Amino acid sequence: MTKSPLLSLPGAVAAEGPDEGVAAHYGDLFREQRALAGGTGFVDLSHRGIVTVSGDDRLAWLHLLLTQHVENLPPGQATEALVLSAHGHIEHALYLVDDGSTTWIHVEPGTQGALLAYLESMKFFYRVEAADASEQYALVYLPAGSITAVPAGWPVRETPYGRDVFVPRAEFEDFAGTAGPAIGSLAHEALRIEAHRPRLGLETDHRTIPHELGWLESAVHLQKGCYRGQETVARVHNLGRPPRRLVFLHLDGSEVRLPGHGTPVRLAADGEEGRPVGFITSSARHWELGPIALALVKRNTPAEATLLAEDTAATQETVVAG
């Protein structure tokens, strides 16, 4: 694990868990959230894995492997895609942009090796070259509304939420010095949870399918086939419902401690001894909403029911319909 040089900035507190290696915050969590929501500052995501795919066949080849339609992806257009198992379970989440000659992908920290191994196993006769570029490039997130200028030629993945900038590591600290105040990963996570956006390894487990998290809308193209796990995606979409669904939770603000990832969720009507109907996937303290969380619950959990995360009461907002 490579530690970010920005951990030496005044007030920097190192993150733990999946965001280890960058700062959780720089001394004022809610100020950082407000700045990010207002379109200022930047988030150091230099711990994320970066994969590049080059070669004349890159988009046609990726089109066969991913859940997304990328065969004719225009240069500069951002998209998301998944790699599924043969049974349709999510193995990788990819965030892509093509610059006309290379496809740039960022993935969860530490997952780029397994993704590359899979890609290499599927090369066959295609004219493609996949590489781990994590040591040469670092990811920086600029929020929507940011006026920070990005040097010409740097790959940028622009979405409604902001810009993912692939920064040459040799110029990382200099660019950070021009991008406004540094904002930690906890603020970035709070706004992600508020936006109901799933994250691999937090909202997913070994049996998660795209339908459970709302990824059908952003990362799966339902009119294309020819990718591993496509049969499960089509069958559940056309004939059934997913066994679980993602929900957004407003947590009781009187509790001092946030329920962590994996905390069992029960129906409040059944009390703390009731059987779990799901588990907390992510939680955060939001500058405006208070304590919030995402949870994966059984499909038949009543949408109007109050839930309990250990002894913390929570009301639901629907993310994925049951």
KEKE-3310 file (N, C-alpha, C; in steps of 0.2 Angstrom, whole numbers, plus 5000, padded with zeros to 4 digits):
npx = (5004:5003:5007:4998:5007:5000:4996:5005:5000:4995:4985:4980:4972:4974:4965:4956:4952:4945:4949:4962:4978:4976:4970:4957:4951:4955:4954:4942:4928:4914:4915:4923:4914:4904:4911:4914:4901:4898:4905:4919:4937:4946:4947:4958:4961:4971:4974:4966:4965:4972:4969:4974:4969:4974:4976:4970:4958:4952:4940:4930:4933:4932:4919:4914:4916:4911:4897:4892:4888:4900:4906:4906:4910:4911:4925:4930:4917:4910:4908:4901:4904:4902:4911:4905:4902:4901:4888:4882:4885:4893:4909:4919:4919:4920:4925:4925:4933:4937:4950:4951:4962:4966:4959:4954:4953:4947:4947:4942:4953:4967:4961:4965:4974:4968:4958:4966:4972:4961:4957:4969:4968:4958:4962:4965:4965:4964:4969:4975:4981:4983:4986:4993:4992:4994:5005:5010:5000:4989:4973:4962:4948:4937:4924:4907:4905:4917:4930:4943:4957:4962:4976:4980:4978:4978:4969:4952:4937:4922:4907:4890:4892:4904:4922:4933:4950:4964:4980:4997:5008:5020:5017:5008:5007:5010:4999:4988:4991:4985:4972:4963:4956:4961:4951:4945:4942:4931:4922:4919:4914:4902:4894:4893:4885:4874:4870:4866:4874:4881:4896:4909:4913:4908:4894:4892:4893:4898:4888:4880:4870:4868:4855:4851:4856:4853:4862:4858:4854:4865:4876:4874:4869:4855:4851:4861:4870:4881:4891:4899:4889:4877:4865:4859:4857:4847:4837:4833:4829:4818:4810:4809:4812:4825:4833:4837:4837:4843:4843:4841:4845:4840:4847:4844:4848:4853:4861:4878:4888:4891:4883:4893:4900:4892:4884:4870:4853:4837:4819:4811:4799:4801:4811:4827:4830:4825:4825:4838:4835:4844:4859:4870:4878:4886:4890:4888:4892:4883:4884:4872:4861:4863:4866:4868:4865:4868:4859:4858:4844:4832:4821:4807:4806:4796:4793:4790:4793:4801:4818:4830:4847:4858:4855:4851:4838:4831:4824:4818:4822:4817:4828:4830:4817:4806)
npy = (4994:5011:5026:5042:5057:5068:5065:5072:5084:5099:5094:5082:5067:5050:5038:5023:5006:5002:5014:5016:5024:5036:5052:5053:5064:5082:5089:5095:5089:5092:5105:5102:5093:5103:5111:5103:5099:5111:5113:5116:5113:5097:5079:5067:5053:5044:5031:5023:5009:5010:5006:5003:5001:4998:4998:4993:4985:4987:4993:4985:4973:4975:4977:4964:4958:4966:4972:4983:4993:4997:4997:5007:5018:5035:5046:5053:5052:5047:5032:5018:5001:4983:4968:4952:4936:4919:4916:4928:4936:4950:4955:4964:4982:4995:5011:5021:5029:5034:5040:5040:5033:5026:5017:5022:5017:5017:5008:4999:5001:4990:4980:4980:4971:4958:4961:4963:4951:4943:4950:4948:4934:4933:4938:4932:4932:4946:4963:4970:4979:4977:4986:4989:5005:5011:5015:5025:5035:5045:5046:5060:5068:5080:5091:5093:5108:5114:5125:5122:5121:5109:5102:5101:5086:5077:5063:5064:5060:5064:5067:5069:5070:5076:5078:5065:5064:5059:5059:5062:5055:5061:5074:5076:5082:5095:5098:5096:5107:5117:5115:5119:5118:5103:5089:5076:5058:5054:5064:5063:5050:5052:5060:5052:5042:5049:5051:5039:5029:5014:5005:4994:4980:4986:4989:4977:4959:4942:4937:4946:4953:4964:4970:4972:4983:4994:4996:4992:5003:5012:5004:4993:4987:4983:4978:4972:4957:4943:4943:4937:4930:4936:4929:4927:4941:4944:4935:4938:4951:4950:4940:4939:4945:4953:4945:4954:4971:4988:5000:5017:5025:5035:5038:5037:5051:5052:5043:5040:5032:5027:5014:5001:4994:4979:4978:4970:4972:4974:4972:4985:4983:4970:4970:4970:4957:4951:4942:4945:4956:4961:4970:4984:4993:5004:5019:5036:5052:5066:5083:5090:5081:5073:5058:5045:5031:5017:5001:4984:4974:4961:4958:4958:4966:4977:4993:5004:5001:5004:5002:4993:4995:4987:4994:5006:5016:5017:5025:5022:5025:5022:5014:5004:4997:4985)
npz = (5000:4995:5003:5003:4998:5003:5016:5024:5026:5036:5049:5044:5045:5045:5035:5038:5034:5019:5013:5017:5017:5012:5017:5030:5035:5036:5048:5050:5048:5044:5039:5028:5021:5017:5009:4998:4994:4989:4978:4979:4982:4983:4982:4987:4980:4978:4981:4974:4962:4946:4929:4912:4896:4880:4862:4845:4846:4858:4863:4857:4862:4876:4877:4875:4887:4898:4907:4902:4887:4877:4865:4855:4862:4864:4863:4878:4885:4899:4908:4917:4922:4925:4930:4930:4939:4933:4938:4939:4949:4957:4953:4950:4949:4937:4932:4919:4905:4889:4879:4865:4861:4872:4885:4900:4917:4933:4949:4964:4978:4978:4970:4957:4953:4952:4943:4932:4930:4926:4914:4906:4905:4895:4883:4871:4854:4852:4848:4860:4875:4891:4906:4923:4929:4941:4948:4940:4939:4948:4956:4956:4963:4958:4963:4956:4948:4952:4948:4945:4934:4923:4916:4899:4890:4900:4906:4909:4918:4917:4926:4931:4945:4946:4942:4938:4939:4931:4936:4932:4943:4946:4945:4955:4968:4965:4957:4966:4974:4967:4967:4977:4994:5002:5004:5014:5013:5021:5020:5006:5006:5013:5005:4994:5000:5003:4990:4986:4980:4976:4982:4978:4988:4999:4998:4992:4993:4992:4985:4978:4966:4951:4951:4964:4969:4962:4951:4938:4931:4929:4926:4918:4903:4896:4884:4878:4875:4878:4888:4903:4915:4910:4908:4920:4924:4914:4917:4930:4928:4919:4923:4937:4954:4963:4977:4987:4992:4991:5003:5009:5024:5037:5052:5070:5078:5091:5095:5099:5093:5076:5067:5061:5045:5041:5052:5059:5054:5060:5061:5069:5076:5080:5089:5098:5098:5087:5071:5060:5045:5036:5033:5038:5026:5023:5032:5038:5045:5041:5036:5035:5035:5046:5055:5043:5032:5021:5018:5015:5012:5015:5001:5004:5015:5024:5016:5024:5037:5052:5056:5065:5069:5077:5092:5087:5080:5064:5049:5033:5016:5000:4988:4979:4972:4979)
capx = (5000:5007:5003:4998:5011:4996:4995:5009:4997:4993:4978:4978:4971:4974:4959:4956:4948:4946:4952:4969:4983:4974:4967:4950:4949:4960:4953:4935:4924:4908:4917:4925:4908:4900:4915:4913:4894:4897:4909:4926:4941:4947:4948:4964:4959:4977:4975:4962:4968:4971:4971:4973:4968:4976:4976:4964:4952:4951:4933:4926:4935:4929:4912:4912:4918:4908:4890:4890:4889:4906:4909:4906:4910:4914:4930:4928:4911:4911:4903:4902:4903:4904:4912:4901:4904:4896:4882:4879:4887:4897:4916:4922:4916:4924:4923:4929:4933:4941:4953:4952:4968:4967:4953:4956:4948:4949:4944:4943:4960:4969:4957:4967:4978:4963:4955:4971:4973:4955:4958:4974:4965:4953:4964:4965:4969:4963:4975:4974:4986:4980:4992:4992:4995:4993:5011:5012:4995:4985:4966:4960:4941:4935:4917:4903:4905:4924:4933:4950:4959:4966:4981:4978:4981:4977:4963:4947:4931:4917:4900:4886:4894:4911:4927:4939:4956:4970:4985:5003:5011:5026:5014:5002:5008:5009:4992:4985:4992:4981:4965:4959:4957:4961:4945:4946:4938:4925:4917:4917:4909:4896:4890:4891:4880:4868:4867:4863:4879:4885:4903:4911:4916:4904:4887:4892:4896:4900:4882:4877:4869:4867:4848:4850:4860:4852:4867:4855:4853:4871:4882:4872:4865:4850:4850:4867:4872:4888:4896:4898:4883:4872:4859:4856:4854:4841:4832:4830:4825:4812:4805:4808:4814:4831:4832:4838:4837:4847:4839:4844:4843:4841:4848:4843:4854:4854:4867:4885:4892:4888:4884:4898:4899:4890:4880:4864:4848:4831:4813:4810:4794:4803:4815:4834:4831:4822:4830:4840:4833:4849:4865:4872:4884:4890:4887:4892:4889:4882:4884:4865:4856:4864:4869:4865:4868:4865:4859:4855:4839:4828:4816:4800:4806:4791:4797:4788:4795:4807:4822:4835:4854:4859:4850:4850:4833:4832:4819:4820:4820:4818:4833:4828:4810:4805)
capy = (5000:5017:5031:5048:5062:5073:5064:5076:5091:5100:5092:5076:5061:5044:5034:5016:5001:5002:5020:5017:5026:5043:5056:5053:5071:5087:5092:5098:5085:5095:5110:5098:5091:5108:5114:5098:5100:5118:5113:5118:5108:5091:5073:5063:5046:5041:5024:5018:5006:5013:5001:5006:4996:5001:4994:4994:4981:4988:4994:4979:4967:4976:4976:4957:4956:4970:4973:4990:4994:5001:4995:5013:5023:5041:5049:5058:5050:5043:5026:5013:4994:4978:4961:4947:4929:4915:4916:4934:4940:4956:4954:4971:4988:4999:5017:5021:5034:5032:5046:5040:5028:5022:5017:5023:5014:5016:5003:4999:5000:4983:4975:4980:4965:4953:4963:4962:4944:4941:4953:4944:4927:4934:4942:4928:4935:4953:4967:4974:4978:4980:4987:4993:5011:5014:5018:5031:5039:5045:5049:5066:5070:5087:5090:5097:5116:5116:5129:5120:5120:5103:5103:5098:5080:5073:5060:5066:5057:5069:5064:5074:5071:5079:5075:5061:5067:5054:5064:5059:5055:5066:5081:5075:5087:5102:5099:5097:5114:5122:5113:5122:5115:5096:5086:5069:5053:5053:5069:5060:5045:5055:5063:5046:5038:5053:5050:5032:5026:5009:5004:4987:4978:4989:4987:4970:4953:4937:4934:4952:4954:4971:4972:4973:4990:4999:4996:4991:5010:5015:5000:4987:4988:4977:4976:4968:4950:4941:4944:4932:4932:4939:4925:4929:4947:4944:4931:4941:4957:4948:4935:4939:4951:4952:4943:4959:4978:4993:5006:5023:5025:5040:5035:5041:5055:5053:5038:5043:5028:5025:5007:5000:4989:4972:4978:4967:4976:4970:4976:4988:4979:4963:4971:4968:4949:4949:4940:4951:4956:4963:4973:4990:4992:5010:5024:5042:5058:5071:5089:5092:5076:5070:5051:5041:5024:5012:4994:4979:4971:4957:4961:4958:4970:4983:4999:5009:4999:5007:4997:4994:4993:4986:4998:5013:5016:5020:5025:5020:5028:5017:5015:4999:4994:4978)
capz = (5000:4995:5007:4999:5001:5006:5023:5028:5026:5042:5051:5041:5049:5040:5034:5039:5030:5011:5011:5020:5012:5010:5023:5031:5035:5038:5054:5051:5043:5041:5034:5021:5017:5015:5003:4993:4991:4986:4972:4980:4985:4979:4986:4986:4979:4975:4983:4970:4957:4939:4924:4906:4890:4873:4856:4841:4848:4865:4865:4855:4867:4883:4876:4876:4894:4903:4907:4898:4880:4876:4858:4851:4867:4861:4867:4883:4888:4905:4909:4923:4920:4930:4928:4934:4939:4928:4941:4939:4955:4955:4955:4949:4947:4934:4931:4913:4900:4883:4876:4858:4860:4878:4889:4907:4921:4940:4952:4971:4980:4978:4966:4950:4951:4950:4937:4926:4929:4922:4907:4903:4903:4890:4878:4865:4848:4851:4848:4866:4880:4898:4911:4929:4929:4947:4950:4936:4939:4954:4954:4960:4962:4958:4963:4951:4950:4953:4942:4944:4928:4922:4911:4893:4889:4906:4905:4914:4917:4919:4927:4935:4952:4946:4938:4940:4935:4931:4937:4933:4950:4946:4946:4959:4973:4962:4955:4972:4977:4964:4967:4982:5000:5002:5008:5016:5011:5025:5016:5000:5007:5016:4999:4990:5003:5002:4983:4985:4975:4979:4981:4978:4994:5005:4997:4989:4996:4987:4981:4976:4959:4950:4952:4971:4971:4957:4946:4931:4928:4927:4924:4915:4897:4896:4877:4875:4879:4876:4893:4908:4920:4907:4908:4927:4923:4910:4920:4936:4926:4915:4926:4945:4958:4967:4984:4992:4989:4994:5006:5012:5031:5042:5058:5076:5079:5098:5097:5098:5088:5070:5066:5056:5040:5043:5058:5057:5054:5061:5061:5076:5079:5083:5095:5097:5098:5081:5066:5055:5039:5032:5036:5036:5021:5024:5036:5039:5048:5036:5038:5034:5036:5052:5053:5038:5031:5016:5020:5010:5016:5011:4997:5007:5021:5022:5015:5029:5043:5056:5057:5071:5068:5084:5096:5083:5076:5057:5045:5027:5010:4995:4983:4974:4973:4981)
cpx = (5004:5003:5004:5003:5007:4994:5000:5006:4995:4986:4976:4978:4970:4967:4961:4952:4950:4949:4959:4974:4982:4971:4960:4947:4955:4958:4946:4931:4918:4910:4919:4919:4904:4904:4914:4906:4894:4902:4916:4930:4942:4948:4953:4961:4965:4978:4971:4967:4967:4973:4969:4973:4969:4975:4970:4958:4950:4943:4928:4927:4932:4922:4909:4913:4914:4901:4888:4891:4894:4909:4910:4906:4914:4920:4928:4921:4912:4906:4905:4901:4905:4907:4909:4904:4899:4889:4879:4881:4893:4904:4920:4918:4921:4921:4928:4928:4938:4944:4954:4958:4969:4961:4956:4951:4951:4944:4945:4950:4961:4966:4960:4971:4973:4960:4960:4972:4967:4955:4963:4972:4960:4955:4964:4969:4967:4969:4974:4980:4983:4986:4989:4996:4995:4999:5013:5006:4991:4978:4965:4952:4940:4927:4913:4903:4912:4926:4940:4952:4963:4970:4979:4982:4980:4970:4958:4940:4926:4910:4896:4888:4901:4916:4932:4945:4962:4976:4992:5006:5016:5023:5008:5002:5007:5002:4987:4985:4988:4974:4961:4960:4957:4955:4946:4941:4932:4920:4915:4913:4902:4891:4889:4885:4873:4865:4865:4868:4882:4892:4905:4914:4913:4897:4887:4895:4897:4894:4878:4876:4867:4860:4847:4852:4858:4857:4864:4855:4859:4876:4880:4868:4861:4849:4856:4868:4879:4893:4894:4893:4877:4865:4856:4853:4848:4836:4829:4826:4819:4807:4804:4810:4820:4829:4833:4837:4840:4842:4844:4841:4845:4841:4846:4849:4856:4860:4873:4889:4888:4889:4888:4896:4897:4886:4873:4858:4841:4825:4812:4805:4796:4808:4822:4835:4828:4827:4832:4837:4838:4855:4867:4878:4889:4886:4891:4888:4889:4881:4877:4860:4857:4867:4865:4868:4865:4865:4856:4850:4835:4822:4809:4800:4801:4795:4795:4790:4801:4811:4827:4842:4857:4854:4849:4844:4834:4826:4822:4818:4822:4823:4831:4821:4810:4801)
cpy = (5006:5023:5038:5053:5068:5071:5068:5083:5092:5098:5085:5070:5055:5040:5027:5012:5002:5008:5021:5019:5034:5046:5055:5060:5075:5091:5095:5095:5088:5101:5107:5096:5097:5111:5109:5099:5106:5119:5116:5112:5102:5085:5069:5056:5042:5034:5020:5015:5009:5007:5005:5000:5000:4996:4995:4991:4982:4989:4988:4973:4969:4975:4969:4955:4960:4970:4979:4989:4999:5001:5002:5019:5029:5043:5054:5057:5045:5037:5022:5006:4989:4972:4956:4940:4925:4915:4922:4938:4945:4954:4960:4976:4993:5005:5020:5028:5032:5039:5046:5035:5024:5022:5017:5021:5015:5012:5003:4998:4992:4978:4975:4974:4959:4954:4961:4955:4941:4944:4949:4937:4927:4937:4938:4931:4942:4957:4972:4973:4981:4980:4990:4999:5015:5017:5024:5036:5039:5048:5055:5067:5077:5088:5094:5104:5118:5119:5127:5118:5113:5103:5099:5091:5075:5070:5062:5062:5061:5066:5070:5075:5075:5076:5071:5062:5062:5058:5060:5060:5060:5073:5081:5081:5094:5103:5100:5104:5119:5121:5115:5117:5107:5094:5079:5064:5052:5058:5066:5054:5047:5057:5057:5042:5042:5052:5043:5028:5020:5008:4997:4986:4981:4987:4980:4965:4948:4935:4940:4952:4962:4974:4975:4980:4995:5000:4995:4998:5013:5011:4994:4990:4982:4975:4973:4962:4949:4943:4939:4934:4935:4936:4927:4936:4948:4940:4935:4947:4955:4944:4935:4945:4949:4950:4949:4966:4983:4998:5011:5024:5032:5038:5040:5045:5056:5048:5041:5039:5026:5017:5005:4995:4982:4972:4975:4972:4972:4975:4979:4985:4973:4964:4969:4961:4947:4946:4945:4950:4959:4966:4980:4989:4998:5015:5030:5047:5064:5078:5092:5087:5072:5063:5048:5035:5021:5005:4990:4974:4966:4960:4962:4962:4976:4989:5005:5007:5003:5001:4998:4991:4993:4989:5005:5012:5019:5020:5025:5025:5023:5019:5010:4996:4987:4974)
cpz = (5000:4999:5003:5003:5005:5014:5027:5029:5034:5044:5048:5045:5044:5041:5036:5034:5023:5009:5014:5015:5010:5017:5024:5032:5037:5044:5055:5046:5040:5037:5027:5017:5014:5008:4997:4990:4987:4980:4973:4983:4980:4984:4983:4986:4976:4977:4979:4964:4950:4934:4917:4901:4884:4868:4852:4843:4855:4867:4863:4860:4874:4882:4877:4883:4899:4902:4903:4891:4879:4869:4854:4856:4864:4866:4872:4887:4893:4906:4915:4920:4926:4927:4933:4934:4934:4931:4941:4945:4953:4958:4955:4947:4944:4932:4925:4909:4895:4880:4868:4856:4866:4882:4896:4912:4928:4944:4960:4973:4981:4974:4959:4948:4949:4944:4931:4925:4924:4915:4903:4901:4897:4884:4871:4859:4847:4852:4854:4871:4886:4903:4917:4929:4935:4950:4946:4937:4946:4952:4959:4958:4963:4958:4957:4953:4951:4947:4941:4937:4928:4916:4905:4892:4894:4905:4911:4912:4921:4920:4930:4942:4952:4941:4941:4936:4936:4931:4937:4940:4951:4947:4951:4964:4970:4960:4961:4975:4973:4964:4972:4988:4999:5007:5008:5013:5014:5022:5010:5001:5009:5010:4994:4993:5002:4995:4981:4980:4978:4978:4982:4985:5000:5004:4994:4994:4990:4983:4978:4969:4958:4952:4959:4973:4966:4951:4939:4928:4925:4925:4920:4909:4895:4889:4874:4879:4878:4882:4899:4913:4917:4908:4915:4927:4920:4913:4926:4933:4923:4919:4934:4948:4962:4974:4989:4989:4994:4997:5009:5019:5034:5049:5064:5078:5087:5100:5095:5093:5082:5069:5060:5050:5043:5049:5056:5058:5055:5061:5068:5080:5082:5088:5093:5096:5092:5076:5062:5048:5034:5036:5034:5031:5022:5028:5037:5043:5043:5039:5039:5037:5043:5050:5048:5036:5024:5020:5015:5014:5012:5007:5000:5014:5020:5022:5021:5036:5046:5057:5063:5068:5075:5088:5093:5079:5069:5053:5038:5021:5004:4990:4977:4976:4975:4976)
residu = (MET:THR:LYS:SER:PRO:LEU:LEU:SER:LEU:PRO:GLY:ALA:VAL:ALA:ALA:GLU:GLY:PRO:ASP:GLU:GLY:VAL:ALA:ALA:HIS:TYR:GLY:ASP:LEU:PHE:ARG:GLU:GLN:ARG:ALA:LEU:ALA:GLY:GLY:THR:GLY:PHE:VAL:ASP:LEU:SER:HIS:ARG:GLY:ILE:VAL:THR:VAL:SER:GLY:ASP:ASP:ARG:LEU:ALA:TRP:LEU:HIS:LEU:LEU:LEU:THR:GLN:HIS:VAL:GLU:ASN:LEU:PRO:PRO:GLY:GLN:ALA:THR:GLU:ALA:LEU:VAL:LEU:SER:ALA:HIS:GLY:HIS:ILE:GLU:HIS:ALA:LEU:TYR:LEU:VAL:ASP:ASP:GLY:SER:THR:THR:TRP:ILE:HIS:VAL:GLU:PRO:GLY:THR:GLN:GLY:ALA:LEU:LEU:ALA:TYR:LEU:GLU:SER:MET:LYS:PHE:PHE:TYR:ARG:VAL:GLU:ALA:ALA:ASP:ALA:SER:GLU:GLN:TYR:ALA:LEU:VAL:TYR:LEU:PRO:ALA:GLY:SER:ILE:THR:ALA:VAL:PRO:ALA:GLY:TRP:PRO:VAL:ARG:GLU:THR:PRO:TYR:GLY:ARG:ASP:VAL:PHE:VAL:PRO:ARG:ALA:GLU:PHE:GLU:ASP:PHE:ALA:GLY:THR:ALA:GLY:PRO:ALA:ILE:GLY:SER:LEU:ALA:HIS:GLU:ALA:LEU:ARG:ILE:GLU:ALA:HIS:ARG:PRO:ARG:LEU:GLY:LEU:GLU:THR:ASP:HIS:ARG:THR:ILE:PRO:HIS:GLU:LEU:GLY:TRP:LEU:GLU:SER:ALA:VAL:HIS:LEU:GLN:LYS:GLY:CYS:TYR:ARG:GLY:GLN:GLU:THR:VAL:ALA:ARG:VAL:HIS:ASN:LEU:GLY:ARG:PRO:PRO:ARG:ARG:LEU:VAL:PHE:LEU:HIS:LEU:ASP:GLY:SER:GLU:VAL:ARG:LEU:PRO:GLY:HIS:GLY:THR:PRO:VAL:ARG:LEU:ALA:ALA:ASP:GLY:GLU:GLU:GLY:ARG:PRO:VAL:GLY:PHE:ILE:THR:SER:SER:ALA:ARG:HIS:TRP:GLU:LEU:GLY:PRO:ILE:ALA:LEU:ALA:LEU:VAL:LYS:ARG:ASN:THR:PRO:ALA:GLU:ALA:THR:LEU:LEU:ALA:GLU:ASP:THR:ALA:ALA:THR:GLN:GLU:THR:VAL:VAL:ALA:GLY)
# end
